[in-house]
Amino acid sequence: YTKGYTSVHSHGDPSTKYANLVKIGQGASGGVYTAYEIGTNVSVAIKQMNLEKQPKKEL
């Protein structure tokens, strides 16, 4: 199920690394998008979170 899964934390703008970002969901902790990685055209899912609004900041 998680084959190929990687955990990435970035403060950068995802539009510089990914193309065709499409918002597919929104929850209490952030939005979820699908996109394609520029250069490889690999389909990815991106969760954008506002860390300042998270209840457990130590995590």
Secondary structure as GFF3:
##gff-version 3
##sequence-region A 1 59
A	DSSP	three_ten_helix	14	16	.	.	.	ID=ss1
A	DSSP	beta_strand	18	27	.	.	.	ID=ss2
A	DSSP	beta_strand	30	37	.	.	.	ID=ss3
A	DSSP	beta_strand	43	49	.	.	.	ID=ss4
A	DSSP	three_ten_helix	51	53	.	.	.	ID=ss5
###
